[in-house]
């Protein structure tokens, strides 16, 4: 079986999949990247996918966690995303 995580886009609403993924990590006690063979997304979902899989140069573990993205969207969302 091949497990794929597909994350939808949606501008500032990208905070929602980040919150879901944070909760999944808490419930499983596993990093998101270890639960899936492939992680992909569209627009903001693609940015989330990249952030959750981009390796840190020192530890080679993912540089960002879903909680980091929630914090980013909460603090900088107004600057990153244009109002509709």
C-alpha positions as CSV (number, residue, x, y, z in Angstrom):
1,X,0.0,0.0,0.0
2,X,1.2,3.5,-0.9
3,X,0.0,6.3,1.4
4,X,-0.4,9.8,0.0
5,X,-1.3,13.0,1.8
6,X,-2.9,15.5,-0.4
7,X,-3.4,19.0,1.1
8,X,-5.8,21.4,-0.5
9,X,-5.0,25.1,-0.9
10,X,-7.3,28.0,0.0
11,X,-5.2,31.0,1.1
12,X,-5.5,31.8,4.8
13,X,-7.7,28.8,5.2
14,X,-4.5,26.7,4.9
15,X,-4.5,27.1,8.7
16,X,-7.2,24.4,8.8
17,X,-5.2,21.5,7.3
18,X,-2.2,22.7,9.5
19,X,-4.4,22.4,12.6
20,X,-5.7,19.0,11.5
21,X,-2.2,17.7,10.9
22,X,-1.0,19.1,14.2
23,X,-3.8,17.1,15.9
24,X,-3.0,14.0,13.9
25,X,0.6,14.2,15.1
26,X,-0.5,14.6,18.7
27,X,-2.9,11.6,18.4
28,X,-0.4,9.3,16.7
29,X,2.8,10.6,18.4
30,X,4.5,10.4,15.0
31,X,5.8,13.1,12.7
32,X,3.6,13.7,9.7
33,X,6.4,12.8,7.2
34,X,6.7,9.3,8.7
35,X,3.1,8.5,8.2
36,X,3.0,9.0,4.4
37,X,5.0,7.9,1.4
38,X,4.2,11.1,-0.5
39,X,3.0,14.5,0.6
40,X,1.7,17.0,-2.0
41,X,-0.6,19.9,-2.2
42,X,-2.0,22.8,-4.2
43,X,-1.2,26.4,-3.6
44,X,-1.0,26.8,0.2
45,X,-1.3,23.1,0.5
46,X,1.9,22.7,-1.5
47,X,3.6,25.2,0.7
48,X,2.5,23.2,3.8
49,X,3.7,20.0,2.1
50,X,7.1,21.5,1.4
51,X,7.4,22.9,4.9
52,X,6.6,19.5,6.5
53,X,9.2,17.7,4.4
54,X,12.0,20.3,4.0
55,X,15.0,18.9,5.9
56,X,16.9,20.9,8.5
57,X,20.5,21.2,7.4
58,X,21.9,20.0,10.8
59,X,19.5,17.2,11.8
60,X,18.0,16.2,8.5
61,X,14.6,16.1,10.3
62,X,11.8,18.3,8.9
63,X,12.6,22.0,9.6
64,X,9.0,22.9,10.3
65,X,6.1,21.3,12.1
66,X,2.4,21.9,11.6
67,X,2.4,24.0,14.8
68,X,5.0,26.3,13.2
69,X,2.7,26.8,10.2
70,X,-0.3,27.5,12.5
71,X,1.8,30.2,14.2
72,X,2.9,31.6,10.9
73,X,-0.6,31.8,9.5
74,X,-1.9,33.3,12.7
75,X,0.8,36.0,13.0
76,X,1.5,36.8,9.4
77,X,-1.6,35.8,7.6
78,X,-2.7,39.4,7.0
79,X,0.6,40.2,5.4
80,X,0.9,37.0,3.3
81,X,-2.7,36.8,2.0
82,X,-4.8,39.4,0.2
83,X,-8.4,39.9,1.4
84,X,-11.1,38.6,-0.9
